[in-house]
Amino acid sequence: MKVCVPVAEYCGLESQVYGHFGSAASFAVVDTETMEVAQLSNRDQVHVHGACSPLNALAGAKPDVVLVGGIGLGALSGLRQAGIIVCIAPEGTVAEAVRLFKEGELQELEASTCAGHGASGCHCSH
């Protein structure tokens, strides 16, 4: 299974889970069977707030799962429409997030975790 995690600075499995999908500098893409990891640049990092194109961001790559610290409704909807599962990941490393996912400890997102830049209730770090 291919799992994608947004990161601010790519450091392989030791990369820190970034707080917001759309503004992440890149993604760590992990094969859950082999734990091999690769970097994927965010091709849609510079976009108008609320206009993230998640499949453009992933450069056409289609992971099975995206693990996020936070995500807006548009990006979440786009990923879900593409058949990609989106789960909330706690702060920590990509390795830890993938381990928790493999153990069934991460919750699938049904709604956005972001109310906007600086908005009350926004749980992402942007």
TIDREN-634332 format. One record per residue: x, y, z of N, C-alpha, C in turn. Coordinates in steps of 0.1 Angstrom, whole numbers, plus 5000, padded with zeros to 4 digits. Example, Ala and Ser with C-alpha at 12.3 -4.5 7.8 and 13.67 -1.06 7.14 Angstrom:
<nodes>
NODE    nX    nY    nZ   caX   caY   caZ    cX    cY    cZ
NODE  5132  4943  5078  5123  4955  5078  5132  4967  5078
NODE  5128  4978  5071  5137  4989  5071  5129  5000  5079
</nodes>
This chain:
<nodes>
NODE    nX    nY    nZ   caX   caY   caZ    cX    cY    cZ
NODE  5008  4988  5000  5000  5000  5000  5009  5012  5000
NODE  5005  5023  4993  5013  5035  4992  5006  5046  5000
NODE  5013  5051  5010  5009  5061  5019  5016  5074  5017
NODE  5009  5085  5016  5015  5098  5014  5013  5107  5026
NODE  5024  5114  5030  5023  5123  5042  5029  5136  5039
NODE  5022  5147  5041  5028  5160  5038  5039  5164  5048
NODE  5050  5170  5043  5061  5173  5052  5066  5187  5048
NODE  5071  5195  5058  5077  5208  5055  5091  5206  5050
NODE  5099  5197  5056  5112  5194  5052  5114  5179  5051
NODE  5118  5175  5040  5120  5160  5037  5132  5155  5044
NODE  5130  5145  5053  5141  5138  5060  5138  5123  5060
NODE  5132  5118  5049  5129  5104  5049  5118  5100  5059
NODE  5119  5089  5066  5110  5084  5076  5110  5093  5088
NODE  5121  5101  5090  5122  5110  5102  5116  5124  5099
NODE  5110  5126  5087  5104  5138  5084  5092  5140  5094
NODE  5090  5152  5097  5078  5156  5106  5066  5157  5098
NODE  5055  5152  5103  5042  5154  5097  5038  5168  5097
NODE  5035  5174  5085  5032  5188  5084  5018  5191  5088
NODE  5015  5202  5093  5001  5206  5098  4991  5208  5088
NODE  4994  5210  5075  4984  5213  5065  4988  5207  5051
NODE  4979  5200  5045  4982  5193  5032  4986  5203  5021
NODE  4978  5213  5019  4980  5221  5007  4992  5230  5007
NODE  4997  5234  5018  5009  5242  5019  5022  5235  5022
NODE  5021  5222  5023  5034  5214  5025  5043  5216  5014
NODE  5056  5217  5017  5066  5218  5007  5067  5205  4998
NODE  5066  5194  5005  5066  5181  4998  5059  5170  5005
NODE  5059  5158  5000  5053  5147  5006  5063  5135  5007
NODE  5061  5128  5018  5069  5115  5019  5059  5104  5015
NODE  5063  5097  5005  5055  5086  5000  5061  5073  5005
NODE  5054  5065  5012  5059  5053  5019  5052  5041  5014
NODE  5060  5030  5011  5054  5017  5008  5053  5010  5021
NODE  5041  5007  5025  5039  5001  5039  5044  4987  5040
NODE  5047  4980  5029  5052  4967  5030  5067  4967  5032
NODE  5074  4976  5025  5089  4976  5025  5094  4987  5034
NODE  5086  4997  5037  5089  5009  5044  5099  5018  5036
NODE  5100  5015  5023  5108  5024  5014  5101  5037  5013
NODE  5108  5048  5013  5102  5062  5013  5108  5070  5002
NODE  5100  5078  4995  5105  5087  4984  5099  5100  4986
NODE  5106  5111  4981  5101  5124  4982  5093  5128  4969
NODE  5082  5135  4971  5074  5140  4960  5071  5155  4963
NODE  5076  5164  4954  5074  5178  4956  5059  5182  4954
NODE  5055  5191  4962  5041  5196  4961  5040  5205  4949
NODE  5033  5200  4938  5032  5208  4926  5022  5219  4926
NODE  5015  5220  4938  5004  5229  4939  5005  5237  4952
NODE  5018  5239  4956  5020  5245  4969  5015  5260  4969
NODE  5018  5267  4958  5014  5281  4957  5000  5281  4950
NODE  4990  5283  4958  4976  5284  4953  4968  5293  4962
NODE  4957  5298  4957  4948  5307  4965  4942  5298  4976
NODE  4941  5303  4988  4935  5296  4999  4922  5291  4995
NODE  4919  5278  4997  4907  5272  4994  4906  5266  4980
NODE  4917  5268  4972  4917  5264  4958  4927  5253  4956
NODE  4931  5245  4966  4941  5235  4965  4936  5224  4955
NODE  4944  5220  4946  4941  5209  4937  4950  5197  4941
NODE  4944  5188  4950  4952  5178  4956  4959  5168  4945
NODE  4952  5165  4935  4958  5156  4925  4970  5163  4917
NODE  4968  5176  4915  4980  5184  4910  4991  5184  4920
NODE  4988  5186  4933  4998  5187  4943  5006  5174  4943
NODE  4999  5163  4941  5006  5149  4941  5012  5146  4928
NODE  5012  5155  4918  5018  5153  4905  5013  5141  4898
NODE  5000  5138  4900  4994  5127  4893  4996  5113  4900
NODE  5004  5113  4911  5006  5101  4919  4993  5098  4926
NODE  4989  5086  4927  4977  5083  4934  4980  5073  4945
NODE  4983  5078  4957  4985  5069  4968  4971  5063  4973
NODE  4972  5053  4980  4960  5046  4986  4955  5054  4997
NODE  4964  5061  5005  4961  5068  5017  4969  5080  5018
NODE  4963  5091  5024  4970  5103  5027  4968  5105  5042
NODE  4979  5107  5050  4979  5109  5064  4982  5124  5066
NODE  4974  5132  5072  4975  5146  5073  4974  5151  5088
NODE  4981  5162  5090  4979  5169  5103  4966  5178  5102
NODE  4964  5183  5090  4952  5192  5087  4950  5193  5072
NODE  4938  5196  5068  4934  5196  5054  4921  5204  5053
NODE  4920  5212  5042  4908  5219  5039  4898  5211  5032
NODE  4886  5216  5031  4875  5208  5026  4877  5205  5011
NODE  4882  5215  5003  4884  5212  4989  4894  5201  4986
NODE  4905  5201  4993  4915  5191  4991  4910  5178  4996
NODE  4903  5178  5007  4898  5165  5013  4888  5159  5003
NODE  4879  5167  4998  4869  5163  4988  4875  5157  4976
NODE  4885  5164  4971  4892  5160  4958  4899  5146  4960
NODE  4906  5145  4972  4912  5132  4974  4902  5121  4976
NODE  4891  5123  4983  4881  5113  4985  4874  5109  4972
NODE  4872  5119  4964  4865  5116  4951  4875  5108  4942
NODE  4887  5109  4944  4897  5101  4936  4899  5087  4943
NODE  4891  5084  4953  4892  5071  4960  4904  5069  4970
NODE  4909  5081  4974  4920  5081  4983  4915  5083  4997
NODE  4919  5074  5006  4915  5075  5020  4923  5086  5027
NODE  4917  5094  5035  4924  5105  5042  4922  5102  5057
NODE  4934  5102  5064  4933  5100  5079  4941  5111  5086
NODE  4936  5114  5098  4943  5124  5106  4955  5118  5113
NODE  4966  5125  5112  4979  5119  5118  4983  5129  5129
NODE  4988  5123  5140  4993  5132  5151  5006  5138  5147
NODE  5010  5148  5155  5024  5154  5153  5034  5143  5156
NODE  5045  5143  5149  5055  5133  5150  5061  5130  5137
NODE  5068  5119  5136  5075  5115  5124  5066  5108  5114
NODE  5070  5107  5102  5063  5100  5092  5063  5085  5096
NODE  5074  5080  5101  5075  5066  5105  5064  5063  5116
NODE  5063  5072  5125  5053  5070  5136  5039  5070  5130
NODE  5036  5079  5121  5023  5080  5115  5019  5068  5107
NODE  5029  5063  5100  5026  5051  5092  5024  5039  5101
NODE  5032  5038  5112  5031  5027  5121  5017  5027  5128
NODE  5012  5039  5132  4999  5040  5137  4988  5036  5127
NODE  4990  5041  5115  4980  5037  5104  4980  5022  5103
NODE  4991  5015  5102  4992  5001  5100  4985  4994  5111
NODE  4986  4999  5123  4980  4993  5135  4965  4997  5137
NODE  4960  5004  5127  4945  5008  5128  4942  5018  5138
NODE  4952  5027  5142  4950  5036  5152  4946  5050  5147
NODE  4946  5053  5134  4943  5066  5129  4928  5066  5123
NODE  4922  5077  5126  4908  5079  5122  4907  5085  5108
NODE  4898  5079  5100  4895  5084  5087  4888  5097  5088
NODE  4892  5107  5080  4885  5120  5081  4872  5120  5072
NODE  4862  5126  5078  4849  5127  5070  4847  5142  5067
NODE  4854  5151  5074  4852  5165  5073  4865  5172  5074
NODE  4865  5185  5069  4878  5193  5070  4882  5195  5084
NODE  4895  5196  5086  4901  5200  5099  4906  5214  5099
NODE  4903  5222  5088  4907  5235  5087  4896  5245  5084
NODE  4895  5255  5093  4885  5265  5091  4891  5278  5084
NODE  4903  5277  5081  4910  5288  5074  4921  5294  5081
NODE  4929  5302  5075  4941  5308  5081  4937  5317  5092
NODE  4942  5313  5104  4940  5321  5116  4925  5320  5122
NODE  4917  5312  5116  4903  5311  5120  4902  5303  5133
NODE  4893  5306  5141  4890  5299  5153  4886  5284  5149
NODE  4892  5275  5156  4889  5261  5153  4898  5255  5143
NODE  4907  5262  5137  4917  5257  5127  4928  5249  5135
NODE  4929  5237  5131  4939  5228  5138  4951  5226  5130
NODE  4953  5233  5119  4965  5231  5111  4975  5243  5114
NODE  4987  5240  5111  4998  5250  5115  5001  5258  5102
NODE  4992  5266  5098  4995  5275  5087  4988  5289  5089
</nodes>
